[in-house]
Amino acid sequence: MTENPEQYPNPQQDDAYAARSYPPPPAHQPSAAWPPPAPAAPADHIKPKRAKRPVALLAAVAIVAAVIGGGSAALAESLMDNGSNGANPAGTVSGTTVSQSSKGTVSGVAQAVSPSIVEVKATSSAGQSTGAGVIVTAAGEIVTNNHVISGADSVKVSLSDGKTYTAKVVGTDPDKDLALIKVDGASGLKPASLGDSSDVAVGDQVVAIGSPEGLTGTVTSGIISALNRDVTVAKEESQGQGQDQGQDGQGQGGQGYGQQGGGDGNWPFQFGGQQFNGDTGDSTTTYKALQTDASLNPGNSGGALINMNGEIIGINSAMYSASSQNSDSSSDAGSVGLGFAIPINTVKADLAHLRAGGTNS
């Protein structure tokens, strides 16, 4: 058999055979790195690596991001809270007109509540008495003390803005020393927010607003000294209103607490088995009162005792003046930190009775 020389290539022909059977190699080596490493610098020119700067930069960026993120989260949470709890966007305390920034300050309470406190002047044949009152409805209903308006022929009310109105007596309750009057022709008045006197505790800060000695809108402050004090006051006009005429023909003691003949100018009351500011007479009534050391003077009767949320917690009704015990010493005149107020819960419970006319005896 003759062998075909093409079946067995000659070793010398391997290169040519490989060239015919496989593609050419790539133009570069696949394993080569790119870009090629820089030539190594001499040892004396190698600089130390500064890894701390990028790390510090990254840390600073992380902190800034956290602060911005935290602030955004706090803002979002605040907006969500305001939307969920119904808080007033103006920042007012619910049920009062005291702003959040002024809450708990005497000035904040005074600014918010003063428009709801009025001066009351009652004129009778015995003279004129001056006290205060608290607006309880926008239509002009005002709560004051019975002894301020008892026996009056005419009643005038002055608002904090200086406007003056004639008022009529709606109802009285001598047993509680309360009265309700209503101004004629007024609307859109600012009613006070009535609080809850059962929440009052000894040591609570309070603000008193009234018209002592006719000084309208006078503000004083103090604390609650005691609760549930038994205070006894006169019920009848002849005992509580000024019987002694001044030179101008007006009862000088009519500045809020009435006068009992002696000219001391205070509403007589009994407390702790003693009589203060004169003789209360035979016809008296006793009620549970809040005791305060806030300065109360003649003219504060019927005014407001207010908590630091701007809520009325009592109607000021009696105070002790040392001058009534020693009329010869003018240095002892004025408040000595012994004042009393009718709890506002007593007032709220009596409002319907007063609106119905109360008892006019």
matplotlib code that plots the C-alpha trace (Angstrom):
import matplotlib.pyplot as plt

x = [0.0, 1.3, 1.0, -0.2, 2.4, -0.4, -1.7, 1.3, 2.7, 6.3, 7.6, 9.3, 5.9, 4.3, 4.6, 2.9, 0.2, -0.4, -0.7, -3.4, -5.4, -5.5, -6.1, -3.2, -2.5, -4.0, -2.1, -1.6, -1.4, -4.9, -3.3, -1.5, -2.8, -4.2, -3.1, 0.4, 1.9, 4.1, 7.8, 8.9, 10.3, 13.6, 13.3, 14.3, 11.5, 8.6, 6.1, 4.0, 0.4, -2.2, -5.1, -6.5, -7.7, -10.2, -11.4, -11.9, -13.7, -16.0, -16.7, -17.5, -19.8, -21.6, -22.0, -23.5, -25.8, -26.9, -27.6, -29.6, -31.4, -32.2, -33.4, -35.6, -37.0, -37.7, -39.4, -41.5, -42.4, -43.4, -45.6, -47.1, -47.8, -49.4, -51.6, -52.6, -53.3, -55.2, -52.9, -53.5, -50.9, -50.6, -49.2, -51.9, -52.8, -56.0, -58.9, -57.0, -55.5, -52.1, -49.4, -47.0, -44.1, -45.9, -47.4, -46.6, -45.6, -47.5, -47.2, -48.5, -51.5, -52.2, -52.0, -54.3, -57.0, -57.2, -59.6, -62.1, -62.0, -64.1, -64.6, -68.1, -69.5, -72.8, -74.6, -77.3, -78.8, -76.0, -73.2, -71.1, -69.2, -66.5, -65.6, -64.7, -66.3, -65.5, -67.0, -68.4, -70.2, -69.5, -73.0, -72.0, -72.9, -70.6, -70.1, -69.3, -70.0, -73.4, -72.1, -70.7, -74.1, -76.5, -79.1, -77.8, -80.0, -77.7, -74.7, -71.9, -69.3, -66.0, -64.1, -60.3, -60.3, -62.1, -65.6, -68.4, -71.8, -74.9, -75.6, -78.7, -78.7, -79.9, -79.8, -78.2, -77.4, -76.6, -76.0, -72.9, -72.2, -72.6, -74.4, -74.8, -75.1, -75.4, -74.3, -76.7, -75.9, -72.6, -71.5, -68.3, -66.8, -64.0, -65.2, -62.8, -61.9, -63.4, -61.1, -61.6, -61.0, -61.0, -57.5, -56.1, -53.4, -51.7, -48.6, -50.0, -49.1, -52.0, -52.7, -55.4, -56.9, -59.3, -59.8, -58.4, -59.2, -60.6, -57.3, -58.7, -56.9, -54.4, -52.5, -51.0, -49.7, -49.1, -49.8, -52.7, -52.2, -55.0, -58.1, -61.7, -61.5, -64.8, -65.5, -68.6, -69.8, -72.8, -75.8, -77.8, -77.1, -77.4, -74.5, -72.2, -72.7, -71.4, -73.5, -71.0, -71.2, -68.0, -67.6, -68.5, -71.7, -70.4, -69.6, -65.9, -65.9, -67.6, -64.3, -65.3, -65.8, -68.4, -68.2, -69.5, -69.9, -66.4, -65.0, -62.3, -63.6, -63.6, -66.2, -66.6, -66.2, -65.6, -62.8, -61.4, -63.8, -62.8, -64.4, -62.4, -63.1, -66.1, -69.3, -70.9, -74.2, -76.9, -77.7, -74.6, -73.6, -70.7, -68.9, -65.8, -63.1, -59.6, -57.1, -54.4, -51.5, -51.9, -52.5, -56.2, -57.4, -60.8, -61.9, -60.7, -64.2, -65.7, -62.4, -60.6, -58.2, -56.4, -54.1, -50.9, -52.8, -55.0, -58.1, -60.3, -60.2, -62.0, -63.9, -62.1, -64.5, -62.9, -59.6, -58.2, -56.8, -54.9, -56.1, -59.6, -58.2, -56.1, -57.4, -54.9, -51.9, -51.9, -48.7, -50.7, -53.1, -53.6, -53.4, -51.5, -51.6, -54.9, -57.4, -60.2, -61.9, -65.1, -64.0, -65.0, -66.8, -69.2, -69.8, -70.3, -72.8, -74.7, -74.9, -78.2, -79.7, -78.4, -79.6, -83.1, -83.1, -81.6, -82.8, -83.1, -83.3]
y = [0.0, 3.4, 5.9, 9.4, 11.8, 14.4, 12.2, 12.6, 16.1, 16.6, 17.9, 20.6, 21.7, 22.0, 25.8, 26.2, 23.7, 25.5, 28.8, 27.2, 25.7, 28.5, 32.3, 34.6, 35.5, 38.8, 42.0, 42.5, 40.2, 39.9, 39.7, 43.1, 45.8, 49.1, 51.7, 50.4, 51.1, 54.2, 53.6, 53.1, 56.3, 56.2, 55.3, 58.8, 60.4, 58.2, 60.3, 58.9, 58.1, 60.5, 58.2, 60.4, 63.2, 61.2, 59.4, 62.7, 64.2, 61.2, 61.5, 65.2, 64.5, 61.8, 64.1, 66.9, 64.4, 63.1, 66.6, 67.6, 64.3, 64.6, 68.2, 67.1, 64.3, 66.5, 69.1, 66.3, 64.9, 68.4, 68.9, 65.5, 66.1, 69.4, 67.8, 64.9, 66.6, 69.6, 72.2, 75.7, 76.8, 80.2, 78.4, 79.0, 76.9, 74.9, 76.6, 79.8, 82.8, 82.6, 81.9, 79.1, 81.5, 83.4, 80.5, 80.5, 84.2, 86.9, 89.2, 86.6, 85.9, 89.6, 90.4, 87.5, 87.8, 91.6, 92.2, 89.8, 91.8, 94.9, 97.6, 97.8, 100.9, 100.7, 103.8, 103.8, 106.3, 105.4, 106.3, 104.6, 101.3, 100.2, 96.6, 94.4, 91.7, 88.8, 88.5, 85.0, 85.4, 87.4, 88.9, 90.7, 88.5, 89.4, 87.7, 89.8, 89.8, 90.4, 93.0, 95.1, 95.7, 95.0, 97.8, 99.7, 102.0, 102.0, 100.0, 101.1, 98.8, 99.9, 97.6, 97.4, 99.4, 102.3, 101.8, 102.2, 100.6, 100.6, 97.2, 95.7, 93.1, 89.7, 87.8, 87.7, 85.0, 86.6, 83.1, 82.7, 86.4, 86.2, 88.3, 88.2, 91.5, 92.1, 95.1, 96.8, 97.0, 95.2, 92.3, 90.5, 90.8, 88.5, 86.0, 84.5, 80.9, 79.3, 76.7, 73.9, 74.9, 71.3, 71.0, 73.9, 73.0, 74.8, 76.6, 77.1, 80.4, 82.8, 86.2, 88.6, 91.4, 94.0, 97.7, 98.4, 102.0, 102.5, 101.7, 99.8, 96.7, 96.4, 93.1, 91.4, 87.9, 85.3, 81.7, 79.7, 79.7, 77.3, 75.6, 75.3, 78.2, 79.0, 82.7, 84.5, 87.7, 90.0, 89.3, 92.5, 95.8, 97.8, 95.9, 95.7, 99.0, 102.3, 104.0, 106.8, 109.4, 111.1, 114.8, 114.3, 112.6, 109.1, 106.3, 106.3, 102.7, 101.7, 100.8, 97.2, 95.8, 98.2, 100.1, 99.4, 102.9, 103.4, 104.6, 101.9, 101.1, 97.3, 94.6, 93.1, 89.3, 86.7, 84.1, 81.7, 82.9, 86.6, 89.5, 91.7, 95.1, 95.8, 94.1, 91.7, 92.1, 89.5, 88.4, 86.5, 83.7, 81.3, 79.7, 77.7, 79.9, 79.8, 81.6, 83.6, 85.9, 87.8, 91.4, 92.2, 95.7, 97.5, 97.3, 93.8, 92.4, 90.5, 90.4, 87.3, 84.9, 83.2, 80.3, 80.4, 78.9, 81.9, 80.2, 81.8, 79.7, 82.1, 85.3, 87.6, 88.4, 89.3, 90.6, 91.7, 95.2, 95.9, 99.5, 98.3, 97.1, 100.1, 103.1, 105.4, 103.8, 104.6, 102.6, 99.4, 100.2, 97.9, 94.2, 92.0, 88.9, 87.5, 87.3, 85.0, 84.0, 82.1, 78.9, 79.0, 75.6, 77.3, 80.0, 77.6, 75.6, 78.8, 80.3, 78.8, 80.0, 83.5, 83.6, 82.7, 85.7, 84.1, 85.3, 89.1, 89.2]
z = [0.0, -0.9, 2.0, 1.3, 2.6, 3.4, 6.2, 8.4, 8.5, 8.6, 11.9, 10.0, 8.8, 12.4, 12.5, 9.2, 10.3, 13.6, 11.7, 9.5, 12.5, 15.3, 15.3, 16.0, 19.7, 21.1, 20.6, 24.4, 27.4, 29.2, 32.6, 32.4, 34.8, 33.6, 34.0, 34.4, 37.8, 38.1, 38.4, 41.9, 43.4, 45.2, 48.8, 50.0, 48.0, 49.3, 51.3, 54.2, 53.4, 55.0, 55.7, 58.5, 56.4, 54.3, 57.4, 59.3, 56.2, 56.0, 59.8, 59.5, 56.6, 58.6, 61.6, 59.4, 57.8, 61.1, 62.4, 59.4, 59.4, 63.1, 62.7, 59.8, 61.8, 64.8, 62.5, 60.9, 64.2, 65.5, 62.4, 62.8, 66.5, 65.8, 63.2, 65.5, 68.8, 67.5, 69.0, 68.0, 65.5, 67.2, 70.2, 72.7, 75.6, 75.2, 77.0, 77.7, 75.8, 77.4, 74.8, 75.3, 75.6, 78.4, 80.2, 83.9, 84.1, 85.9, 82.9, 80.5, 82.7, 83.2, 79.6, 78.6, 81.3, 81.9, 79.0, 80.9, 84.1, 84.6, 87.1, 88.7, 90.3, 92.1, 93.3, 96.0, 98.4, 100.9, 98.4, 95.8, 96.0, 93.6, 93.0, 90.1, 88.0, 85.6, 82.1, 81.7, 78.3, 75.1, 75.4, 78.6, 81.6, 84.5, 87.9, 90.9, 94.7, 96.0, 98.5, 95.6, 94.0, 96.9, 97.2, 94.2, 92.3, 89.3, 88.1, 85.7, 84.2, 82.8, 80.4, 80.3, 77.1, 78.9, 77.4, 80.0, 80.0, 82.1, 83.6, 85.2, 88.0, 86.7, 90.0, 93.4, 95.9, 99.3, 100.8, 98.6, 98.2, 94.4, 91.9, 88.1, 86.2, 82.4, 80.5, 78.1, 74.4, 74.5, 72.3, 71.4, 74.8, 75.9, 78.4, 80.9, 81.0, 84.1, 85.7, 88.2, 91.8, 92.9, 91.2, 93.3, 95.8, 98.6, 97.2, 93.7, 92.3, 91.6, 90.1, 91.3, 89.2, 90.4, 91.1, 94.5, 95.7, 92.2, 90.4, 87.5, 86.3, 89.2, 89.2, 92.2, 92.7, 95.4, 96.3, 97.6, 101.4, 102.4, 101.2, 102.5, 104.9, 106.6, 105.9, 107.3, 105.7, 106.1, 103.8, 104.0, 102.2, 105.4, 106.9, 103.9, 102.1, 103.3, 105.9, 106.6, 103.9, 102.7, 102.1, 98.5, 99.5, 98.6, 101.0, 101.3, 102.3, 99.1, 97.4, 96.9, 100.4, 101.6, 104.8, 108.3, 109.7, 110.9, 107.6, 107.2, 103.7, 104.0, 103.8, 107.3, 107.7, 110.3, 110.2, 112.8, 115.4, 115.0, 113.2, 110.8, 109.2, 111.5, 112.6, 110.3, 112.0, 112.7, 109.2, 107.9, 105.6, 105.7, 102.7, 102.0, 100.6, 99.1, 101.2, 99.4, 100.3, 97.0, 97.9, 98.0, 98.9, 98.9, 95.3, 94.6, 95.6, 92.7, 90.8, 89.7, 91.3, 88.4, 88.1, 85.9, 82.9, 82.8, 84.2, 86.9, 90.0, 92.4, 92.9, 95.4, 98.2, 101.5, 102.9, 106.2, 106.6, 109.7, 109.6, 110.6, 113.9, 114.6, 112.7, 114.3, 112.6, 108.9, 108.5, 109.0, 106.2, 103.3, 102.7, 105.1, 103.0, 104.3, 101.5, 100.5, 97.3, 96.5, 94.6, 90.9, 91.1, 93.6, 91.0, 88.1, 90.1, 91.0, 87.5, 86.4, 89.7, 89.2, 85.6, 86.8, 89.1, 92.2, 95.6, 96.0, 99.8]

ax = plt.figure().add_subplot(projection="3d")
ax.plot(x, y, z, "-o")
ax.set_aspect("equal")
plt.show()
